[in-house]
Amino acid sequence: MPYRAPVNDYRFLMENIVGFTQVTATEKYSEATPDMADAILTEAAKMCEAILAPLNRSGDLHPAHLENGKVRTSPGYAEGYKAIAEGGWIGMSASPEVGGMGLPMTLTTTVNEMMSSACLALQLNPLMSQGQIEALEHHASDEIKALYLPKLISGEWCGTMNLTEPQAGSDVGALRTKAEPNGDGSYAITGQKIYISWADNDFTENVCHLVLARLPDGVEGTKGISLFMVPKLMPNDDGTVGKHNDLRVVSLEHKMGLHGSPTAVMEYSGAKGWLVGAENGGMAAMFTMMNNARLGVGVQGLGAAEGAYQHALSYAMDRKQGKAGGSGAIIEHADVRRMLATMKADVFAARTIALMNAVAIDMASATGDDAWKSRAAFLTPIGKAFGTDVGIDVAGMGVQVHGGMGFIEETGAAQFSRDVRVTAIYEGTNGIQAMDLVARKMMDGGEAAFAILDEIEANADVAKASLPELAKAVWNAAETLRETTEWLVEQDMTDRFAGSVPYLRAFARVLGGHAHLAAAMAGDAGRLRLATLYIKRLLPEHASLLAHVREGGADLMAITVDDLLA
């Protein structure tokens, strides 16, 4: 069956579980009424279903390519991008003062998920622009804001982020790109960057690169890095574009998936750029963009999971094989039913976490409350890592549901798996997300974690009256997670890092149990059945994960290189 946006799920979550009414009760977001939200969901769904989804296969079969130094995009992508830009979907959460809609991140998150399900390779382009818009709003000079933001928000121009270099991957502080003052307020940027998503295209007037580079007096490491706006075409004061800047696309990567999204090696040869933020403050400015992108990437994983699930469900309902009862289709087989139910349950859990994260971001923005800021910061690595892990797991199960046909490219099942795989790597690998969770996000002694656990246990207490068995399981899981969190914050960083990945996964599992329990209380019999499956079959995974966490790092670090080579 064709892709269908899960609009009813978004409505249900916003009305019953993630607290979106708190957002619309604030002065900042008071205009995001239920009617407006419904109209946005409906219109975005139409675009994704009718315009973007048909492009997904096209981008995979006809990848972006480099022709005479210029990127040529996949057939139909220009029209798809035009629909996104003209619909105003790029600047949904941007300030109305510069052409944005000023809408809550919660609504932007739902639209980003739809676009990711429909055509992940194309959706990556506006996601990069959204991150750049936020970085400029927070850190750029008034002159840069006035020139670039209206163009980025309208989609006339698009944005990228340039961090990685051949010798400097996750270790950004090892970068070698240089920025020399030109004496007129601009800088000459020289160096090479790799893995630059959507570094060029043939459908926007300009491409605006945010580039990390080091000033002549910049110290080694991340504290000596600055951020620069380096446009492909030099902008005039009136917003028109002039000559080509001294930068070029050297080559495009040959990737496992996301073939419609050009990922480039970029060369800057004294290209003219302008400082964004303070000198040597590049990491702070770039992390504004990256934190926006981390939620977005988690949603990309989630979107791919939804697309893979719908694709597998359609196949399972039509494919006749074996002596199954009922319709005779493979959906009647217990193991196929297990896979599909697991896929749906995990997608719901990941979607709830993403929207909880977005609500916290909105409340922090609307109120300035430190508690909301801490909650948003704590949920971001969980949402990014769990969303992308679920994307990979669900897409893999989608191939398995197809059986041998899943390994055949013509069915399209493998594309979801190939496309989503990179999401666990970029914007900080999921291992880095987990390390961030147990280190930086627990500098408060676990306060943000405990506040969320308090909420989960309070909800479980309420649920005990109507759903005692499920409520008890969720409450016990939260309490076990609380005890492990109390232990974890007392450990040194080696022990924390050794258990960081299973800890993040366990926290996501418990949040998922909380989401399903709340859905069972507020929803129909179908949501109760799905909650029962999740809480009884998937939630128990948290126990083995937390046992892993409590082992610390001694046995892990005792394993020698010779042991690994033996």
N, C-alpha and C positions, 0 to 999 in steps of 0.2 A: 504494500500500500504506500502511497505517497506520504511524505513527511507531514505530520499534523502537530502544530505547536500545542504544548500542554497548558493551554490558557486556564483551564479549570483548576489545575494543580496550583498555579500561581495565585489565583483568586483565593483558593482554600487556605493556602499558607499565609497569605497576607491578612486574611480576615480572622484566622483562628489560632495561628501558632507563633509567627515570628514577631508579632507586636508592631505591625506597620501602622496601626492606628495611633501609636505614640508619635510616629514621625509626622503624620498629617495633622496632629494636634499642636505642633509647634508653629510659631509664626512664620518661620522660614519656608516651610513646606505646606502651609495651610491651603494653598490652591490645588494641591494634588488630591482632589476629592475622589471618592469612589467612582463617580461617573467619568472623570478624566482618566483615572487609572485604567478603567475598563476600556475606554476608547483607545488608549495607547496600546494595551495588550492586543486588542482586536485588530488594529491597523498594522501593527508590527507583524502579527501572525500572518496576515494576508500577504504582506511583502515576502516574508520568509518562505511561505508555502508555494506561492505562485512564481516568484522571480528568482530567489536565491537557490532554493533546493534543486531546481533543474540544472544549475551550474556545477554542482558538486562533482558529478562524474566527468563533466567536460574538462574541469581543471586537472583531474587526475590523468586523463588520457591525452590531453594536449597541454603540457606544462608550459609555464613561462620560460622564455629563452632570451638569450642575449644576441642581438643582431646589430652589427656595426657599432658596438658600444652602448646600445640602447636596449632596454628591457621591453620585450613584447609579451603582453599578458595573454592569458587563456581566452578562448572565444566566449563572449558573453559577459566577461568580467567587467568591462567598461559600463555596460548597461546595468549590471547588478550594483556596481559602486554608485552609479548615478541615482539609482532608487534609494540607496542608503543615505546619500548626501541630501537629496532633495526632500526626503522624509524628515530631515532634521535629527536623525538618529545618532549622528556622531556627537553633537553637542548637547545631548539631553540633560546632562548634569552640569554643564558649563553655565557661567554667570549670564543672566539676561542682558547685562550691561554691554556685553561684547557679542551678543547674538545667540547665546545659548538659551535653553528652555528653563534652566534652574530647577530641574526636577530631581527628586531623590535618587540616590545611587541604587536604591532597591529596585526602582522601575528600570533604570539603565541595565541592571544586572539581569532582569528577566529578558529584556530585548537582546542583550549580548548572548544569552543562552540560546534563544531561538535562532539567531544568526549563526551561531557555532554549530548547531545541529544541522542547519540547512546547508551551509557551505563554510566549513572551518577555515579553509585556505584564504578565502576572501575576507572573512570576518576579522582576520588578524590585522588587516590594514586599518580599519577604523579603531580597533582596540589600541594600536600604537598611537594614533592621533589623540585619542581620549587621554592617554597617559601624559602625552606631551602638553596638551591643553592644561591639565591640572598642574604640571610642573611650572609652566609659564605663569599661570595665575598666581602661584605662591611665591615665585622667586625672580621672575624677569623684571626688567625695568619697565616703566610706563611706556617708553617708546617702542620697545619690543612687543609688549602686550598689544598696543594699538595697531601695530603693523601686522602681526602674525595671527593673533587669536581670531579675528573675524574670518580670516581666510581658512584657518584650520577647522573652525566650527562649521562653516558653510560647506566644507569638503572640497573647495577649489584647490587648496593645498593639502598635503598630508604630511604626517610626521613619523620620524623613526627615532630609535635610541641606539647609540654607538658606544658600547662598553668594551666588548671582547676584542682581544688581539691574539695573534698566534701563540705568544708566550704568556699571555695573561688571560686565563679563563675566569674561574671563580675568584682567583687572586687578582682582583682588579687593580690593586696597588702596584702591580708589576708593569703597568702599561708604560709605553715609550713615546706615545704620540705627544708632540710638542706644540706649544702655543707661544708665538713670538709677537710682542706688541708692534703694531704698525705705526704708532705715533698719532693716529687719528681716532683713537677709541676702539678700533677694531684690532683683530689679531690674525696672524698667519698660522694656520693649522696644518701640521705636517705629520703624517703617519698612516698606518694601515689598520683597518678594523675588519673583523670577520663575523660571520653569522648575523648579518644585518637584514632583518626581516623587512620585506617591502622597501628595499633601498632605492628602488626606482619603479616607474610604471609608465604606461602610455595613455593614462586617462585623467591625471590631475595636472594642473598647470605648473605646479612646483612641488618639490619634495624638500622638507625641512628636517635637517639632521641635528639632533642634540648629541654632541660629541664630548667625551671626556678626554682631557689633555692636561699636560703639565706645563705651567709657566716656568720661565727661566730660573726663578728663585724658589720654585716649588720643591718641598722636601720629598724624600723618598716615601713610598707607601701611600695610603689613601688620604692622609692629611695634606698632601701636596697636590691634590687633583682639583682642577676647575672644570666647569661645564660651559660649553659654547654652542650657540646657534649658528649652524653652517648651512645655508640654503644651497640647493642645487643651482638655481638661477638667482642672480642678484636682484633683490626687490628695490623698486623705486619708492620714493616717499608716498606716492599716490596709490601704492599697492599693485601697480603693474610690475612685470618682470623684465629684466634686461639680459645682460650677457651671462654666459655659463661660468660658474665658479670653477676654481682649480681643484676639482674632484672628479672621480670617475668610478664606475663599476668595473672592477677588474675581471670578475667571473661570477657565475652563479653556482652554488653548491648543488651536487647531485645527491638528492636526499631519499631517505626511506619512504617518506610520504610528504603530504602537503605540497604536491607538485605544482599546484596553481599559485603558490605563494613564493615569489622570488626571494631567495636568501643569498646575499651577496658578500663578496670580498670588496671592501671599499678602500680606495687610495686617495689620500688628501695630500696635495703637493703645494703647500703654501696657500691653501684655500682661505678665503676671508670669512672670519667668524666674529661673533659678538658675545661677550661674557654674559652668562645667565647666573644670577646670584652673586655671592661674594667670591673674591679671589680665594682659591684653595678650599672653597666650600662646595665643590662639585658633587661630592658624594651625598651630601644632605639634599641638594636639589634633585639629583638623579633618583634618590630613594623615594622622593615624592611620586615620581613617575613609576618606579618599580613597584611600590606598594599598591598603587592603583592597578598596575598590570598583574600583580599576584592574585588579587581577587578575580580579575578578568581571565587569567589563565586557568584558575580552578574551575571557572564557569565554562571555559572552552572544553576542559576534560568532561565536565558534566554534560555539555551540549553534545559532544561526540557520543557519550554513553546513551543519551536519549535517542539519538539517531540510530545507533547500532541496535538498541533494544527494539525500536519500531520495525527496523529492517528484519530482525530475527523473528519477531512475533508474526509478521506478515508471512514469512516463509514457512514457519511452523504450522500456521493455520491452513496453508495450501498443500503442503507436501504430504503425500500419502505413502506410507511405508510401514511394514510390519503389521502385526495383528493388534493394533490399538483399538480401544472401544470408541463409542460415540461416532464422530465424523470419520474416523479412520486416519486422520491427519496425525503427524508426529507430536502435535501439542498434547495429544491424549496419553503419551508415554510419560511415566512418572519422572524420569530423569530430565527430559526436555522441559516438563512443567517446573521442575526444581530450578533449572537454569533461568528460565524466563521470570519466575517469581523472584529469584535472587537478584536478577538484573533490575527489576522494577523497584524492589525494596531498597537496594543500594542507591539507585538514582534519586529516590525520594529523600533518603537520608542526606545525600550530598547536596541536593537542592535546598533542603532546609538549612543546612549549615551555611551555605553561600548567602541565603537571604537573611539569616541571623547576623552574619558578618556585615552585610550591606546596611541593615537597619542600625547596627551599632555605629557604622561610619556616618550615617545620616544624623543620628542623635548627637554624636560628638560634634558634627558640623553645626547643627542647629542650636545646641545648648552650650557648647564649650566645656561640658562637664568632664572632668578627668576620669571618672569611672567609666563613662562611655568610651573615651579614648583608649583606656586600658583594655576594655572588652574588645573593641575593634582590632587593636593590635594583637591581642592574644588569639583571636579567631582567624586572623589572616593566614598564618602559616598552616593552620589546620585545614582551612577551606581550600588553599592552594594544593596542598599535598594530597588530601583525601579526595578532592574533586578529580584530580588528574589520575590518581591511582584507580579510582572507580571507573574513570574513562577507559583506562587500559584493561582493567579486569572485565568490564562489561563488553567492550569490543572484542576481547578474546573469547568470551563466552558466546558472543554473536557468531563468530566463525564456527565454534563448536556446534551450535544449534544447526547450522547449515550442513554439518558433516563434511563429506568430501567436497561438496559444492562450495563450501566456505573457502577452500583453498584455491578455487578457480576464480580468477579475477573478474570474469564476466558477471558474477552475482553481485559484486560490489561490497560484499561483507568484509573482505580483507582491507579495503580502503579505510574503513573506520579505524581498524587496528593500526595500520601504518601511519595514518594522519595524526592520531592522538598520542602516539608514543613519545614524541618530543616534548609534550607539555609537562612531563615529569622532570624534564631537564632544564628548560629555560626559565628565566626570571628567578634563578636560584634553584638548584636541584632539590628534590624532595628531602634528601639527606640534610641539606643546608637549612631547609625550612624547619626540620625537626630540631636541629642544633640551636637555631634561633629561638624556638619555642621553649626549650629547657634552659637556655642561658639568658639572653636579653629579655625575653618575655617573662622570666621569673626573677628578675631583679627586685621585684616587689615582694619576694618571699612566698610567691604563690597566691597572692591576694586575688588577682583576676581569675585564676583557676578556681579558687574556693568559692568565689561569688557565683560562678556558673554552676558549680556543683550544688550549692545551696538551692539554686533555682530548680535544678533537676530533681532534687530530693523533695522539695516542697510540692512540685507538680505530681510526683509519684505518691506522696501522702494523700493528696486530693483524690487520685485515681484509685486508691485502695478500696474505696467504698463501692465502686462499680466494676473494677477490673483487678481484683486482689492479686491474682497470680502474676499477671504481667507487671503490675505496679511494683510488687515485691522484687521481681527480677531486676527491674530498672533501678530501684532504690539501692539494692545490694551492690549492683555494679558501680553505681556512683560512689558508694561508701568505700568500696575497695580501691577505686581510682583516687579518692581523697587520701586514703592511707598511704598509697604509693607516692602521691604528690608530696605529702608531708615528709616522707623519707627522701624523696629526690632532691628537695631544696636544701637538704643538709649535706649532700654529697659534693665531692669536688667535680671539676668539669670533665675529667676523663670518664668517671662513672656516669655522669649525666649524658655525655655524648654517646657512650656505648649503648645506652638504652633509649636514645632519643627517638629513633624511628618507631620502635614498637610502642613507646609512650604516646606519640602523636596519634598513631593508629588506634590505640586503645581509647584515647579521649574522643576521637571521631566516632568510634563504635558506640560509646556511651551517649554521646550527643544524638546519634542516630536512634538509639533506643528511646531517648527522651522525645524525639520528634514523632516517632511512630506511636508512642503511648498517647501523646497529645492528640494525634490524628485519630486514634481509635476512640478517644473520648468525644471528639467534636464531629466525627464523620459518620459514614454509613457502615453497613456490614462488611462491605468490601475493604474499607480501610482497617477495620478490626481484623479481618483475616490476614491482610498483609502485615499488620503490626505483630500479630501472633507469630507469623513466620520469622520476621526479623528478630524479635525479642527471644524466641526460643531457639532459633537456629544460627543466627549471625552474632547477636550480642554476646553469647558465651565466649567468643573469640577473645574478648577483652582479658579474660583470666590468664590465658597462656601468654598473651602479650605483656601483661604486667609482671608475670613471673620472670620473663626475659629481662624486663627493666631492673628488677630487684637483684639480679645477678651482678650488676655493676660492670666494671671493665677489666678486672684483674685477669680472669681466664681468657678474655679476648686478646688482651695485649701480651699475654704469655705465649701465644702462638707465634712461632718464629717464621721467618721467610723460608727457611729450610723445610719447616713443616708444610708450608704451602706448596713448595716445589716437589716434595716427595711423591 
